[in-house]
Amino acid sequence: MHLWFIMDGNRRWAKQHMLQTLLGHREGRVRLEEMIELCYKEGIEYCSFWAIAKKNIENRSPEELAYLYQILVDSIEDLVSKLLEKSIRFEWVGNPAILPSHIVKLLNETREKAKNGTKMTFILAIGYGGQDEIIRGIKRFIEQGGDVDTLDETTFLPFLDTGRFPAPDLIIRTGGDTRLSGYFLYQSEYSEYYFTDTLWPDFKEAEFHKALGTLKDAKRNFGK
């Protein structure tokens, strides 16, 4: 099973609690770590989290981005030992060309350290956008001399960031918006969706199990 999380609502949560916007991101980090643990306990094979979108990088202030990057650094440094202890593999997807070099280095080093995990795979989307991923995949296909005559929906997968992972079974979006925003755009054809008004920092265990329950009740025909 593969769960994808669109973690939305950190800034609104901070505003509701009359806190600085950046503190909402800090609370969101706590929830991320809790969700990883819950997925692990539930035996979820893959769990993926959209942390920073490509459009976030293009549109948010340098100060907010610097804070988000620092949270990422702190989170990964704290998580590494837990990932290794629980045999959780770490992966990341996104456009490295738009990320600071020290962030790309950290992500790649963490992936190398936790590459042998067998109990679960934790995927972080950083600098990710669905359309951007497809465009970069097309460029890879051309650069590697791909054969157009043999190209189809399946043979294109290796050229995508997300192509090496199973398609998402359930995409969970917090924060009240009922849209995908390009998340896992190529492989979400038969994904189920769970939209909730709950802001990400308030998305806790009860809400997690409620979302998971909708997948168990869904009739998934996969086009048959």
Beta strands, then each sheet from edge to edge (+ up, - down):
strand 1: 2-6
strand 2: 46-53
strand 3: 88-93
strand 4: 120-128
strand 5: 170-173
strand 6: 192-195
sheet 1: 3+ 4+ 2+ 1+ 5+ 6+
end
